[in-house]
Amino acid sequence: MDNKNRVFQFDNGLVLLYEEMAWSESFAIGVSVPAGAIWEREDLAGVASITCEMTNRGAGEFSNRAFLETLENLGVRSSESASKLHANFGATGLCDNWERTLELLALQVCHPRLPSDEFEACRQIQLQEIAAIEDEPSRITTRAFVSIFLPGKLGRPTIGTTESVNRMTIDDVNHFYQNVYRPNGTVITVAGRIDWEKLKDKVNALFGSWKPRELQLPDLKRVEQSTIHVPNDTAQTTVELGYMDVPSNSPDFLYSLGGVKVLSGGMSSRLFTEVREKRGLCYSVSASHCSIGNLGYVFCKCSTTAESAQQSVDVIIDELDRLRSEPITQSELERVKIRMKSLLVMQGESTARRAAAMAADWRDFGRVIPLNENLEKVNSLTTESIKDYFANRVNMKFRMATSGPKPLSIPEDRLF
């Protein structure tokens, strides 16, 4: 049974979404602010992440330590992170403590101290995270892939680079916060056992005076490079290749996702079976769909030896092509449906997952999609509808990033 949803938009543009989960003893609150990396200055990659981290270094009347201790004393688990489009704040706890928790989140988002004496510690944390990427071949490859696959600032590392982070000052953090954080476009999602009218009044009291500002999304220039290789003198080669696809708000998204889940998601999936089990070419292989705003794409990842890397790429492309040339089997379809429906049902039982899903629904569709509606969409999938989508509506042209001792290749006519 679907839970009861409520929606309210305040005068300053902030949207409140609530889902009643009357049986739950816990709540989840998410605050998604349109203050991600896409809004950074060209020379300050990573400032959105540092600003987001700085917001929990004291807020309102609370010092850094006092703010964190107050949350801990409430038994609340909180988090904050910046993505390419948003700064995201979350908290989960017992229902009795939702009001105090919301007050603290409001201070963090609307009234952070951004203390100058905490800036260097935040900078060092981010520099350590950047350095850690160099020790993980898969993350090196992902960083390279994103740099040629996504346009403009979307292709930059969200955490920035060593050079850009070392260039920053506390003034840059303050400037980013003052000029980018805003209520219009912000979505607050709440799931749990909370009185709706009381929640609405509380949000209005805490966020209602937050002043809106209008910002224009920057132009996103497409990168012309189709392949990139990061030399790495190891026995391992990591590969990431992808093709453009529909975003998650497209009517065709479920067909795309169905095909991707045939490729990846279990030991019976095609990539696992064909690349790893039958041929023994790799020790990990997967496919995923990603959606950023109105941009969607599918990417495949593979970790293998240098000797097996090229054949692994060839087999992955063959399996992607097979989605276009022949229908999936009925047994594959049933496994995909079961996995999709299981995720939807389990999502509906978690306040944190519901809060996140509601925010995604609002960004994609301007409404919260009921569980039954999603289940009906999954049930409507057929082997023919998935094959038709891949055969007639997917332009299977690739870009590829590799990390290892030698570069790999894809035929020129398969690149974009």
KAJO-V240668 format. One record per residue. N is the residue number from 1. RES is the residue in three letters. PHI is phi in whole degrees, 0 to 359 (* if undefined). Layout:
n->N res->RES phi->PHI
n->N res->RES phi->PHI
//
This chain:
n->1 res->MET phi->*
n->2 res->ASP phi->288
n->3 res->ASN phi->281
n->4 res->LYS phi->278
n->5 res->ASN phi->250
n->6 res->ARG phi->228
n->7 res->VAL phi->224
n->8 res->PHE phi->212
n->9 res->GLN phi->249
n->10 res->PHE phi->274
n->11 res->ASP phi->299
n->12 res->ASN phi->274
n->13 res->GLY phi->98
n->14 res->LEU phi->292
n->15 res->VAL phi->247
n->16 res->LEU phi->250
n->17 res->LEU phi->243
n->18 res->TYR phi->227
n->19 res->GLU phi->237
n->20 res->GLU phi->283
n->21 res->MET phi->236
n->22 res->ALA phi->299
n->23 res->TRP phi->274
n->24 res->SER phi->276
n->25 res->GLU phi->267
n->26 res->SER phi->240
n->27 res->PHE phi->233
n->28 res->ALA phi->223
n->29 res->ILE phi->235
n->30 res->GLY phi->234
n->31 res->VAL phi->235
n->32 res->SER phi->247
n->33 res->VAL phi->254
n->34 res->PRO phi->287
n->35 res->ALA phi->219
n->36 res->GLY phi->270
n->37 res->ALA phi->296
n->38 res->ILE phi->296
n->39 res->TRP phi->266
n->40 res->GLU phi->286
n->41 res->ARG phi->292
n->42 res->GLU phi->303
n->43 res->ASP phi->267
n->44 res->LEU phi->233
n->45 res->ALA phi->302
n->46 res->GLY phi->102
n->47 res->VAL phi->291
n->48 res->ALA phi->296
n->49 res->SER phi->292
n->50 res->ILE phi->294
n->51 res->THR phi->299
n->52 res->CYS phi->299
n->53 res->GLU phi->296
n->54 res->MET phi->292
n->55 res->THR phi->294
n->56 res->ASN phi->261
n->57 res->ARG phi->263
n->58 res->GLY phi->107
n->59 res->ALA phi->205
n->60 res->GLY phi->57
n->61 res->GLU phi->276
n->62 res->PHE phi->264
n->63 res->SER phi->287
n->64 res->ASN phi->307
n->65 res->ARG phi->295
n->66 res->ALA phi->295
n->67 res->PHE phi->297
n->68 res->LEU phi->292
n->69 res->GLU phi->294
n->70 res->THR phi->296
n->71 res->LEU phi->298
n->72 res->GLU phi->297
n->73 res->ASN phi->293
n->74 res->LEU phi->276
n->75 res->GLY phi->73
n->76 res->VAL phi->266
n->77 res->ARG phi->259
n->78 res->SER phi->235
n->79 res->SER phi->205
n->80 res->GLU phi->209
n->81 res->SER phi->199
n->82 res->ALA phi->254
n->83 res->SER phi->252
n->84 res->LYS phi->292
n->85 res->LEU phi->248
n->86 res->HIS phi->226
n->87 res->ALA phi->258
n->88 res->ASN phi->243
n->89 res->PHE phi->236
n->90 res->GLY phi->217
n->91 res->ALA phi->206
n->92 res->THR phi->229
n->93 res->GLY phi->187
n->94 res->LEU phi->281
n->95 res->CYS phi->303
n->96 res->ASP phi->298
n->97 res->ASN phi->252
n->98 res->TRP phi->294
n->99 res->GLU phi->295
n->100 res->ARG phi->295
n->101 res->THR phi->296
n->102 res->LEU phi->297
n->103 res->GLU phi->298
n->104 res->LEU phi->291
n->105 res->LEU phi->297
n->106 res->ALA phi->297
n->107 res->LEU phi->297
n->108 res->GLN phi->298
n->109 res->VAL phi->278
n->110 res->CYS phi->261
n->111 res->HIS phi->223
n->112 res->PRO phi->289
n->113 res->ARG phi->283
n->114 res->LEU phi->49
n->115 res->PRO phi->291
n->116 res->SER phi->296
n->117 res->ASP phi->283
n->118 res->GLU phi->258
n->119 res->PHE phi->296
n->120 res->GLU phi->296
n->121 res->ALA phi->297
n->122 res->CYS phi->295
n->123 res->ARG phi->299
n->124 res->GLN phi->295
n->125 res->ILE phi->299
n->126 res->GLN phi->292
n->127 res->LEU phi->296
n->128 res->GLN phi->294
n->129 res->GLU phi->294
n->130 res->ILE phi->297
n->131 res->ALA phi->295
n->132 res->ALA phi->296
n->133 res->ILE phi->299
n->134 res->GLU phi->294
n->135 res->ASP phi->266
n->136 res->GLU phi->235
n->137 res->PRO phi->306
n->138 res->SER phi->294
n->139 res->ARG phi->287
n->140 res->ILE phi->299
n->141 res->THR phi->293
n->142 res->THR phi->299
n->143 res->ARG phi->301
n->144 res->ALA phi->294
n->145 res->PHE phi->299
n->146 res->VAL phi->298
n->147 res->SER phi->296
n->148 res->ILE phi->256
n->149 res->PHE phi->267
n->150 res->LEU phi->266
n->151 res->PRO phi->280
n->152 res->GLY phi->53
n->153 res->LYS phi->292
n->154 res->LEU phi->295
n->155 res->GLY phi->274
n->156 res->ARG phi->271
n->157 res->PRO phi->299
n->158 res->THR phi->300
n->159 res->ILE phi->276
n->160 res->GLY phi->84
n->161 res->THR phi->239
n->162 res->THR phi->304
n->163 res->GLU phi->294
n->164 res->SER phi->291
n->165 res->VAL phi->289
n->166 res->ASN phi->294
n->167 res->ARG phi->283
n->168 res->MET phi->288
n->169 res->THR phi->229
n->170 res->ILE phi->297
n->171 res->ASP phi->296
n->172 res->ASP phi->295
n->173 res->VAL phi->296
n->174 res->ASN phi->298
n->175 res->HIS phi->295
n->176 res->PHE phi->297
n->177 res->TYR phi->297
n->178 res->GLN phi->294
n->179 res->ASN phi->258
n->180 res->VAL phi->243
n->181 res->TYR phi->295
n->182 res->ARG phi->199
n->183 res->PRO phi->281
n->184 res->ASN phi->291
n->185 res->GLY phi->99
n->186 res->THR phi->281
n->187 res->VAL phi->236
n->188 res->ILE phi->254
n->189 res->THR phi->243
n->190 res->VAL phi->226
n->191 res->ALA phi->229
n->192 res->GLY phi->148
n->193 res->ARG phi->253
n->194 res->ILE phi->224
n->195 res->ASP phi->288
n->196 res->TRP phi->298
n->197 res->GLU phi->297
n->198 res->LYS phi->294
n->199 res->LEU phi->296
n->200 res->LYS phi->299
n->201 res->ASP phi->295
n->202 res->LYS phi->293
n->203 res->VAL phi->297
n->204 res->ASN phi->298
n->205 res->ALA phi->295
n->206 res->LEU phi->273
n->207 res->PHE phi->243
n->208 res->GLY phi->297
n->209 res->SER phi->270
n->210 res->TRP phi->294
n->211 res->LYS phi->276
n->212 res->PRO phi->284
n->213 res->ARG phi->212
n->214 res->GLU phi->260
n->215 res->LEU phi->233
n->216 res->GLN phi->256
n->217 res->LEU phi->300
n->218 res->PRO phi->290
n->219 res->ASP phi->293
n->220 res->LEU phi->247
n->221 res->LYS phi->275
n->222 res->ARG phi->292
n->223 res->VAL phi->276
n->224 res->GLU phi->270
n->225 res->GLN phi->287
n->226 res->SER phi->258
n->227 res->THR phi->224
n->228 res->ILE phi->212
n->229 res->HIS phi->234
n->230 res->VAL phi->253
n->231 res->PRO phi->300
n->232 res->ASN phi->211
n->233 res->ASP phi->278
n->234 res->THR phi->227
n->235 res->ALA phi->282
n->236 res->GLN phi->263
n->237 res->THR phi->237
n->238 res->THR phi->246
n->239 res->VAL phi->230
n->240 res->GLU phi->220
n->241 res->LEU phi->227
n->242 res->GLY phi->205
n->243 res->TYR phi->224
n->244 res->MET phi->289
n->245 res->ASP phi->213
n->246 res->VAL phi->283
n->247 res->PRO phi->283
n->248 res->SER phi->289
n->249 res->ASN phi->267
n->250 res->SER phi->277
n->251 res->PRO phi->300
n->252 res->ASP phi->269
n->253 res->PHE phi->303
n->254 res->LEU phi->295
n->255 res->TYR phi->294
n->256 res->SER phi->299
n->257 res->LEU phi->296
n->258 res->GLY phi->300
n->259 res->GLY phi->295
n->260 res->VAL phi->297
n->261 res->LYS phi->285
n->262 res->VAL phi->291
n->263 res->LEU phi->288
n->264 res->SER phi->213
n->265 res->GLY phi->133
n->266 res->GLY phi->174
n->267 res->MET phi->289
n->268 res->SER phi->265
n->269 res->SER phi->290
n->270 res->ARG phi->293
n->271 res->LEU phi->296
n->272 res->PHE phi->299
n->273 res->THR phi->291
n->274 res->GLU phi->280
n->275 res->VAL phi->273
n->276 res->ARG phi->265
n->277 res->GLU phi->287
n->278 res->LYS phi->286
n->279 res->ARG phi->252
n->280 res->GLY phi->61
n->281 res->LEU phi->275
n->282 res->CYS phi->210
n->283 res->TYR phi->252
n->284 res->SER phi->206
n->285 res->VAL phi->205
n->286 res->SER phi->203
n->287 res->ALA phi->224
n->288 res->SER phi->216
n->289 res->HIS phi->259
n->290 res->CYS phi->232
n->291 res->SER phi->226
n->292 res->ILE phi->230
n->293 res->GLY phi->61
n->294 res->ASN phi->263
n->295 res->LEU phi->247
n->296 res->GLY phi->231
n->297 res->TYR phi->202
n->298 res->VAL phi->245
n->299 res->PHE phi->228
n->300 res->CYS phi->246
n->301 res->LYS phi->238
n->302 res->CYS phi->212
n->303 res->SER phi->240
n->304 res->THR phi->206
n->305 res->THR phi->271
n->306 res->ALA phi->300
n->307 res->GLU phi->292
n->308 res->SER phi->261
n->309 res->ALA phi->295
n->310 res->GLN phi->296
n->311 res->GLN phi->295
n->312 res->SER phi->300
n->313 res->VAL phi->299
n->314 res->ASP phi->299
n->315 res->VAL phi->291
n->316 res->ILE phi->300
n->317 res->ILE phi->296
n->318 res->ASP phi->301
n->319 res->GLU phi->291
n->320 res->LEU phi->296
n->321 res->ASP phi->295
n->322 res->ARG phi->295
n->323 res->LEU phi->297
n->324 res->ARG phi->273
n->325 res->SER phi->261
n->326 res->GLU phi->213
n->327 res->PRO phi->293
n->328 res->ILE phi->289
n->329 res->THR phi->280
n->330 res->GLN phi->295
n->331 res->SER phi->292
n->332 res->GLU phi->297
n->333 res->LEU phi->299
n->334 res->GLU phi->296
n->335 res->ARG phi->296
n->336 res->VAL phi->298
n->337 res->LYS phi->298
n->338 res->ILE phi->298
n->339 res->ARG phi->296
n->340 res->MET phi->297
n->341 res->LYS phi->291
n->342 res->SER phi->298
n->343 res->LEU phi->296
n->344 res->LEU phi->297
n->345 res->VAL phi->293
n->346 res->MET phi->294
n->347 res->GLN phi->300
n->348 res->GLY phi->290
n->349 res->GLU phi->260
n->350 res->SER phi->244
n->351 res->THR phi->296
n->352 res->ALA phi->295
n->353 res->ARG phi->292
n->354 res->ARG phi->293
n->355 res->ALA phi->299
n->356 res->ALA phi->293
n->357 res->ALA phi->294
n->358 res->MET phi->297
n->359 res->ALA phi->298
n->360 res->ALA phi->296
n->361 res->ASP phi->300
n->362 res->TRP phi->294
n->363 res->ARG phi->295
n->364 res->ASP phi->278
n->365 res->PHE phi->236
n->366 res->GLY phi->72
n->367 res->ARG phi->200
n->368 res->VAL phi->267
n->369 res->ILE phi->274
n->370 res->PRO phi->296
n->371 res->LEU phi->303
n->372 res->ASN phi->299
n->373 res->GLU phi->293
n->374 res->ASN phi->295
n->375 res->LEU phi->295
n->376 res->GLU phi->296
n->377 res->LYS phi->297
n->378 res->VAL phi->297
n->379 res->ASN phi->297
n->380 res->SER phi->280
n->381 res->LEU phi->296
n->382 res->THR phi->229
n->383 res->THR phi->299
n->384 res->GLU phi->290
n->385 res->SER phi->293
n->386 res->ILE phi->290
n->387 res->LYS phi->298
n->388 res->ASP phi->300
n->389 res->TYR phi->297
n->390 res->PHE phi->290
n->391 res->ALA phi->286
n->392 res->ASN phi->243
n->393 res->ARG phi->233
n->394 res->VAL phi->242
n->395 res->ASN phi->268
n->396 res->MET phi->281
n->397 res->LYS phi->248
n->398 res->PHE phi->241
n->399 res->ARG phi->233
n->400 res->MET phi->216
n->401 res->ALA phi->238
n->402 res->THR phi->224
n->403 res->SER phi->224
n->404 res->GLY phi->163
n->405 res->PRO phi->288
n->406 res->LYS phi->212
n->407 res->PRO phi->288
n->408 res->LEU phi->245
n->409 res->SER phi->224
n->410 res->ILE phi->230
n->411 res->PRO phi->308
n->412 res->GLU phi->306
n->413 res->ASP phi->286
n->414 res->ARG phi->256
n->415 res->LEU phi->257
n->416 res->PHE phi->232
//
